[in-house]
Amino acid sequence: MSENEFSGLITPQALAARLGDPKLVIVDIRTTADGGRDAFEAGHVPGSVHSDYAADGWRAKVGNAPGMLPPLPHLAALAGRLGILPESDVVIVSAGSAPNDFAAAARVYWTLKFIGHGQQAVLDGGFKGWTADPGRAVESGPSKPNSAAPYPVVAKQQLRSTADATLVASRSKQASLVDARAASYFEGREKAAEAMRAGHIPGAISRDYSGAFEPGSGKLRPPAELLKLYAAVPEGPVVSYCNTGHTASSNWFVLSEVLGRDEVALYDGSMTDWTQDPARPVATVEAA
């Protein structure tokens, strides 16, 4: 597989064929909610290293917004500790039980792409998908990363939207805003605890990220179905957001990495950051 092809999703079959490749770095991101380090040590894809998505600081709390992009030196050190080099092919493995698991993998994928890494993929179906075939090997024991120097970050700023850039997009309508949350949040009937107000960014399109997954799983629907699901998102620049930049990562991934759309950015601060400034407008369905 060439560098240009190593992006988006990778199937368990394709990953199995790559096991033992010295260029391959498999990062298992299961958190405490998924069993964390104990679950990893009990069983993981052979050769994996463990990085807890929540505890290792793939996202940072800035002010009252809990899902912001961490400082670049932190991300450089984290990638280096996991043994990720510029030439590495990185595979991100979530628990794979639910859409929320995929969102974590998509956020890690986006973060690696943001710091300038060029070759990463999400394991389709996560660890659950890997173990669906009892013939595939499972390894046990502690994580043993081949730690490297801090990653040489070259930030890809076009992948990220800030509050100011999102405000410009909302007012100018030069980019489509896509809200990944459930209808109750979009309409303003519910809000995240850290958000100061309920509702959505004016002009946004509601596209609940969970609809992109096969029912009862953490596995994405086929591309043809995803194309239909996201057909309402106009061509041109897109800003994907949610409450904390977590589930919006899935919509970003589908639009950018699966459907191949250009100019798709993630607003990592999302509504918890947006609503900290009372001057930023918030719309509800009732007020529309």
C-alpha positions as CSV (number, residue, x, y, z in Angstrom):
1,M,0.0,0.0,0.0
2,S,1.5,3.3,-1.0
3,E,1.6,6.4,1.3
4,N,-1.2,8.1,-0.7
5,E,-3.5,5.1,-0.3
6,F,-2.9,4.7,3.4
7,S,-5.7,6.9,4.6
8,G,-9.3,6.6,5.6
9,L,-10.5,3.2,6.7
10,I,-8.5,-0.1,6.8
11,T,-10.2,-3.4,7.0
12,P,-9.2,-6.1,9.5
13,Q,-8.1,-8.3,6.6
14,A,-5.8,-5.6,5.2
15,L,-4.4,-4.9,8.6
16,A,-3.8,-8.6,9.2
17,A,-1.7,-8.7,6.0
18,R,0.5,-5.9,7.3
19,L,1.2,-7.3,10.8
20,G,4.9,-7.3,11.5
21,D,5.7,-4.5,9.1
22,P,8.3,-2.3,10.8
23,K,6.6,0.9,9.3
24,L,3.3,0.0,11.0
25,V,2.3,1.6,14.3
26,I,-1.0,0.3,15.7
27,V,-2.5,2.6,18.4
28,D,-5.2,1.1,20.6
29,I,-7.2,4.0,22.1
30,R,-9.5,2.2,24.5
31,T,-10.4,4.3,27.5
32,T,-11.4,3.4,31.1
33,A,-15.0,3.2,29.9
34,D,-13.9,0.5,27.5
35,G,-11.7,-1.3,30.1
36,G,-8.7,0.9,29.3
37,R,-5.3,-0.6,30.0
38,D,-6.7,-3.7,31.6
39,A,-8.7,-4.5,28.5
40,F,-5.7,-3.8,26.3
41,E,-3.5,-6.1,28.3
42,A,-6.1,-8.8,28.2
43,G,-6.2,-8.7,24.4
44,H,-5.3,-6.5,21.5
45,V,-4.2,-6.5,17.9
46,P,-0.7,-8.0,17.8
47,G,2.0,-5.3,18.0
48,S,-0.4,-2.6,19.3
49,V,0.6,0.1,21.7
50,H,-2.0,1.6,24.1
51,S,-2.9,5.3,24.4
52,D,-6.0,6.1,26.4
53,Y,-8.0,8.6,24.3
54,A,-9.2,10.4,27.5
55,A,-6.3,10.2,29.9
56,D,-3.4,10.8,27.4
57,G,-4.6,14.2,26.4
58,W,-5.7,13.9,22.8
59,R,-8.0,16.8,23.7
60,A,-7.5,19.6,26.2
61,K,-9.8,21.7,28.4
62,V,-9.3,25.4,27.6
63,G,-11.5,27.6,29.8
64,N,-14.8,25.9,29.9
65,A,-14.4,24.0,26.6
66,P,-13.2,20.5,27.3
67,G,-12.4,19.3,23.7
68,M,-9.9,21.8,22.4
69,L,-6.8,20.9,20.4
70,P,-3.9,20.5,22.9
71,P,-0.7,22.5,22.7
72,L,1.5,21.3,19.8
73,P,4.5,20.4,22.0
74,H,2.2,18.0,24.0
75,L,1.0,16.3,20.8
76,A,4.6,16.1,19.4
77,A,5.7,14.4,22.6
78,L,2.6,12.1,22.7
79,A,3.2,10.9,19.1
80,G,6.9,10.4,19.8
81,R,6.2,8.4,22.9
82,L,4.0,6.1,20.8
83,G,6.8,5.5,18.4
84,I,5.2,7.5,15.5
85,L,7.7,8.7,12.9
86,P,7.0,10.8,9.8
87,E,7.3,7.6,7.7
88,S,5.1,5.5,9.9
89,D,1.8,4.0,8.8
90,V,-0.5,4.5,11.8
91,V,-3.6,2.4,12.4
92,I,-6.0,3.7,15.1
93,V,-8.1,1.0,16.9
94,S,-11.1,1.9,19.0
95,A,-13.2,-0.5,21.0
96,G,-15.6,-0.6,18.0
97,S,-18.8,-1.2,19.9
98,A,-20.6,2.0,19.1
99,P,-20.5,5.2,17.0
100,N,-19.0,7.1,19.9
101,D,-15.9,4.8,19.8
102,F,-15.4,5.6,16.1
103,A,-15.6,9.3,16.9
104,A,-12.6,8.9,19.2
105,A,-10.6,7.2,16.5
106,A,-11.7,9.9,14.0
107,R,-10.5,12.6,16.4
108,V,-7.1,11.0,16.9
109,Y,-6.9,10.6,13.1
110,W,-7.7,14.3,12.6
111,T,-5.2,15.3,15.2
112,L,-2.4,13.3,13.6
113,K,-3.3,14.8,10.2
114,F,-3.3,18.2,11.8
115,I,0.2,17.9,13.1
116,G,1.4,17.0,9.6
117,H,1.4,13.2,9.6
118,G,0.5,11.8,6.2
119,Q,-0.3,8.1,6.7
120,Q,-3.0,7.0,9.1
121,A,-6.1,4.9,9.0
122,V,-9.0,3.9,11.3
123,L,-9.6,0.2,11.7
124,D,-13.1,-0.4,10.4
125,G,-15.1,-1.9,13.2
126,G,-12.4,-1.4,15.8
127,F,-11.2,-4.2,18.1
128,K,-14.7,-5.7,18.1
129,G,-14.4,-6.0,14.3
130,W,-11.0,-7.5,14.6
131,T,-12.2,-10.2,17.0
132,A,-15.3,-11.0,14.9
133,D,-13.1,-13.5,13.1
134,P,-11.8,-16.0,15.6
135,G,-9.0,-16.9,13.3
136,R,-7.4,-13.5,13.7
137,A,-4.6,-13.4,16.3
138,V,-5.0,-11.6,19.5
139,E,-2.0,-10.7,21.7
140,S,-2.0,-10.1,25.5
141,G,0.4,-8.2,27.8
142,P,1.4,-4.6,28.4
143,S,2.0,-1.9,25.9
144,K,5.6,-1.7,24.7
145,P,6.0,1.3,22.4
146,N,9.2,1.9,20.5
147,S,9.4,5.5,21.8
148,A,10.9,8.1,19.4
149,A,11.8,11.8,19.6
150,P,9.0,14.3,19.6
151,Y,7.2,14.4,16.3
152,P,8.4,17.2,13.9
153,V,5.1,19.0,13.8
154,V,4.1,20.9,10.7
155,A,0.6,22.2,11.6
156,K,-2.1,22.0,8.8
157,Q,-4.2,24.9,10.0
158,Q,-6.7,24.5,7.2
159,L,-8.0,21.4,8.9
160,R,-9.2,23.4,12.0
161,S,-11.8,26.1,12.4
162,T,-11.6,28.6,15.3
163,A,-14.6,30.4,16.8
164,D,-13.7,33.5,14.7
165,A,-13.4,31.6,11.5
166,T,-16.7,29.8,12.2
167,L,-18.4,33.1,12.9
168,V,-17.2,34.4,9.5
169,A,-18.5,31.2,7.9
170,S,-21.9,31.5,9.6
171,R,-22.3,35.2,8.6
172,S,-20.9,35.0,5.1
173,K,-22.4,31.6,4.2
174,Q,-19.1,30.9,2.3
175,A,-18.9,27.5,4.2
176,S,-21.5,25.0,5.2
177,L,-21.8,24.4,8.9
178,V,-22.7,20.8,9.8
179,D,-23.9,20.0,13.3
180,A,-23.2,16.4,14.3
181,R,-25.4,16.3,17.4
182,A,-28.8,14.7,18.0
183,A,-31.9,16.7,17.2
184,S,-32.6,17.6,20.8
185,Y,-29.3,19.6,21.0
186,F,-29.6,21.1,17.6
187,E,-33.2,22.3,18.3
188,G,-32.2,23.7,21.7
189,R,-34.2,21.4,23.9
190,E,-30.9,20.1,25.5
191,K,-27.4,21.3,25.9
192,A,-24.0,20.1,27.1
193,A,-23.2,20.9,30.7
194,E,-20.3,23.2,29.7
195,A,-22.3,25.1,27.1
196,M,-23.7,28.4,28.2
197,R,-26.7,28.4,25.9
198,A,-28.7,25.7,24.0
199,G,-29.2,25.7,20.3
200,H,-27.0,25.7,17.2
201,I,-24.9,28.0,15.2
202,P,-27.1,30.0,12.8
203,G,-27.3,28.5,9.3
204,A,-26.1,25.1,10.3
205,I,-27.3,21.8,8.8
206,S,-28.3,19.1,11.2
207,R,-26.6,15.8,10.4
208,D,-26.6,13.4,13.5
209,Y,-23.3,11.5,13.2
210,S,-24.9,8.3,14.5
211,G,-26.8,7.9,11.3
212,A,-23.6,7.1,9.5
213,F,-23.2,3.8,11.3
214,E,-24.7,0.4,10.8
215,P,-27.4,-0.1,13.5
216,G,-26.0,-1.3,16.8
217,S,-22.4,-1.1,15.8
218,G,-19.4,1.1,15.5
219,K,-19.0,0.3,11.8
220,L,-19.6,2.8,9.1
221,R,-22.2,2.3,6.5
222,P,-21.0,1.6,2.9
223,P,-19.8,4.7,1.0
224,A,-22.8,4.7,-1.4
225,E,-25.2,5.0,1.6
226,L,-23.0,7.7,3.2
227,L,-23.1,9.7,0.0
228,K,-26.9,9.7,0.2
229,L,-26.9,10.6,3.9
230,Y,-24.6,13.6,3.3
231,A,-26.2,14.7,0.0
232,A,-27.8,17.7,1.8
233,V,-24.3,19.2,2.5
234,P,-23.6,21.6,-0.4
235,E,-20.4,21.4,-2.3
236,G,-17.7,23.7,-1.1
237,P,-16.0,24.4,2.2
238,V,-17.5,22.7,5.3
239,V,-17.1,23.3,9.1
240,S,-18.0,20.3,11.2
241,Y,-19.0,20.9,14.8
242,C,-20.8,19.3,17.8
243,N,-20.6,20.0,21.5
244,T,-16.9,19.3,22.1
245,G,-15.3,18.4,18.8
246,H,-15.7,14.7,19.5
247,T,-18.7,13.4,17.4
248,A,-18.1,16.1,14.8
249,S,-14.8,14.3,14.1
250,S,-16.9,11.5,12.6
251,N,-18.7,13.8,10.2
252,W,-15.4,15.4,9.3
253,F,-14.0,11.9,8.6
254,V,-16.9,10.8,6.5
255,L,-16.9,14.0,4.4
256,S,-13.2,14.4,4.1
257,E,-11.7,10.9,4.2
258,V,-14.5,8.6,2.9
259,L,-16.3,10.9,0.5
260,G,-13.2,12.8,-0.5
261,R,-14.6,16.3,-0.1
262,D,-12.1,19.2,-0.1
263,E,-11.9,22.0,2.4
264,V,-13.5,20.2,5.4
265,A,-12.5,21.6,8.7
266,L,-13.2,20.6,12.3
267,Y,-14.2,23.2,14.9
268,D,-12.7,21.5,17.9
269,G,-14.2,24.0,20.4
270,S,-17.7,23.5,19.0
271,M,-20.7,24.7,21.1
272,T,-19.0,24.6,24.5
273,D,-16.4,27.1,23.1
274,W,-18.9,29.0,20.9
275,T,-21.3,29.8,23.7
276,Q,-18.6,31.2,26.1
277,D,-18.9,34.6,24.3
278,P,-22.5,36.0,24.6
279,A,-21.9,38.0,21.4
280,R,-21.8,34.9,19.3
281,P,-25.3,34.1,18.0
282,V,-27.2,30.9,18.8
283,A,-30.3,29.8,17.0
284,T,-33.1,27.4,18.1
285,V,-35.8,25.7,16.0
286,E,-38.4,27.6,17.9
287,A,-36.8,30.9,17.0
288,A,-36.2,30.0,13.4
